[in-house]
């Protein structure tokens, strides 16, 4: 009985850590892109 609870707890911890690492990697990947955005300064039309 205790082994089943222990294995269940380990599996939950593994899933939680995997989810946490995936979330951190996704949030960090957005910050790595430091290229400036393109903006229109002036538009002229005849």
C-alpha positions as CSV (number, residue, x, y, z in Angstrom):
1,X,0.0,0.0,0.0
2,X,2.7,2.4,0.9
3,X,4.7,1.6,-2.2
4,X,1.7,2.4,-4.4
5,X,1.3,5.8,-2.7
6,X,5.0,6.5,-3.0
7,X,5.0,5.6,-6.7
8,X,1.9,7.7,-7.3
9,X,3.6,10.6,-5.6
10,X,6.7,10.2,-7.6
11,X,4.8,10.1,-10.9
12,X,2.9,13.3,-9.9
13,X,6.1,15.0,-9.0
14,X,7.7,14.0,-12.3
15,X,4.7,15.3,-14.3
16,X,4.7,18.6,-12.3
17,X,8.4,19.1,-12.9
18,X,8.1,18.3,-16.6
19,X,5.2,20.8,-16.9
20,X,7.2,23.5,-14.9
21,X,10.3,23.0,-17.1
22,X,8.2,23.2,-20.3
23,X,6.6,26.4,-19.1
24,X,9.9,28.0,-18.2
25,X,11.5,27.0,-21.5
26,X,8.6,28.6,-23.4
27,X,8.7,31.8,-21.4
28,X,12.5,32.1,-21.9
29,X,12.3,31.4,-25.7
30,X,10.3,34.6,-26.2
31,X,13.0,36.7,-24.4
32,X,15.8,35.4,-26.6
33,X,14.4,37.1,-29.7
34,X,15.8,40.6,-29.3
35,X,15.4,41.7,-32.8
36,X,13.7,45.1,-33.0
37,X,10.3,45.4,-34.4
38,X,9.8,47.1,-37.7
39,X,7.9,50.4,-37.5
40,X,6.8,52.9,-40.1
41,X,8.2,56.3,-39.3
42,X,6.7,58.2,-42.2
43,X,4.4,57.4,-45.1
44,X,4.1,59.7,-48.1
45,X,1.8,59.3,-51.1
46,X,1.4,61.5,-54.1
